[in-house]
Every structure is written in structure tokens, then in C-alpha cells.
Amino acid sequence: MAMQAAEIERMIKEALPDAQIKIDDLRGDGDHYAAHVVSAAFAGKSRVQQHQMIYKALKGRMGGELHALMLTTSAP
């Protein structure tokens, strides 16, 4: 079962309350998304660490309910 963009945003916001999030459904299938996330929590962290924070926020749903998520992350 595919994951809705609103659910992805809610889970990220839960973990990173200050995050500014923009999510695009790349194929219109609810299974391939691109997310741009800006959060002060990313300051001083490597890109890998930032992406790990997002994957942790998604609580293991990557590769299951959420097939593909292209991430762009940055600090404000």
C-alpha cells in the first residue's frame, strides 16, 4: 500500500517540528516522492547524517510502504 504525501510530511514534522517541507509525487502513483526539507536540526551535520534523520523519522517505512524518496536537505 502506497504512502500519502501528507503522512510523510506529518512524520517528518513529528521528528523535526521546525522543518519546512515540500513534497512532490514524482509519478503520480503515491510511491515515488521527492522531498525538500529545511531544518535548523541539520546545522553542522553531513548530508548523510541529515538523510539518516529523515529515514529515522519515517520509522522503517522506506522500502516498504514508501518505495522511493529523493531527498534534498539543508539548514536554514
C-alpha positions as CSV (number, residue, x, y, z in Angstrom):
1,M,0.0,0.0,0.0
2,A,1.4,3.4,-1.0
3,M,2.0,6.2,1.5
4,Q,0.4,9.6,1.1
5,A,2.5,12.8,0.9
6,A,0.6,14.2,3.9
7,E,1.7,11.2,6.0
8,I,5.3,11.6,5.0
9,E,5.1,15.3,6.0
10,R,3.4,14.6,9.3
11,M,6.1,12.0,10.3
12,I,8.9,14.4,9.4
13,K,7.3,17.3,11.3
14,E,6.8,15.0,14.3
15,A,10.6,14.4,14.4
16,L,11.7,17.9,13.2
17,P,9.0,20.3,14.3
18,D,10.7,23.4,12.8
19,A,11.0,21.7,9.4
20,Q,9.9,23.4,6.2
21,I,8.8,20.6,3.9
22,K,7.9,20.4,0.2
23,I,6.9,17.0,-1.2
24,D,6.3,16.2,-4.8
25,D,4.7,13.0,-6.1
26,L,7.1,12.3,-9.0
27,R,5.0,9.8,-10.9
28,G,1.5,10.4,-9.6
29,D,1.4,6.9,-8.2
30,G,1.9,7.7,-4.4
31,D,5.0,5.6,-4.4
32,H,7.8,7.8,-5.8
33,Y,8.3,11.1,-4.0
34,A,10.8,14.0,-3.8
35,A,11.1,15.9,-0.6
36,H,12.9,19.1,0.1
37,V,13.4,19.6,3.9
38,V,14.9,22.6,5.6
39,S,15.5,22.4,9.4
40,A,17.8,24.0,11.9
41,A,18.5,20.5,13.3
42,F,20.6,19.8,10.2
43,A,23.1,22.5,11.1
44,G,26.6,21.1,11.3
45,K,25.6,17.7,10.1
46,S,26.8,16.0,6.9
47,R,24.3,15.3,4.1
48,V,24.4,11.6,5.0
49,Q,23.5,12.4,8.7
50,Q,20.7,14.7,7.5
51,H,19.2,12.0,5.4
52,Q,19.6,9.4,8.2
53,M,17.5,11.8,10.3
54,I,14.7,11.7,7.7
55,Y,14.8,7.9,7.4
56,K,14.6,7.6,11.2
57,A,11.6,9.9,11.2
58,L,9.9,7.6,8.7
59,K,10.2,4.7,11.2
60,G,11.3,2.0,8.8
61,R,8.7,2.6,6.1
62,M,11.3,3.2,3.4
63,G,11.4,0.3,1.1
64,G,8.0,-0.9,2.2
65,E,5.1,1.5,2.2
66,L,7.3,4.1,0.7
67,H,9.2,2.8,-2.3
68,A,11.3,5.8,-3.4
69,L,12.1,9.1,-1.7
70,M,14.6,11.5,-3.3
71,L,15.8,13.8,-0.6
72,T,17.2,17.4,-0.6
73,T,18.0,18.6,2.9
74,S,19.6,21.8,4.2
75,A,19.8,24.0,7.2
76,P,18.2,27.5,7.0
